[in-house]
């Protein structure tokens, strides 16, 4: 079974792999991690939709205060 990787999502959405990783780390894109800590996307269509919505401004990201 093939799994959808960060690289796949980045290529489909036209962003860098760093951007996809950051969005995942912030909890904005649904993903899972395998036993090695690699991110993968059980629902790739949903992940692509989430990334595109974030890029288009449909989902607002709240800024956190730095102390």
C-alpha positions, 0 to 999 in steps of 0.5 A: 500500500502506498502512502501519501507523503509530505512531498506528495502534498507539497507537489500537489498544492505547489508549496514547499515541503517545509510549509507542509511540515509547519502546517502539520506541526501547528495542527492545521493539516490532518496527518499521522506519523509512523514509528520513525516519525515520518508524516503521512496522510491517510486522507490525502484529498482532505489534506490537499483541501486543508492546505489550499484553504489555508493558502487562500485565506479561507481558514484564518490562523490566529497569531500567538503572543510571544512572551 
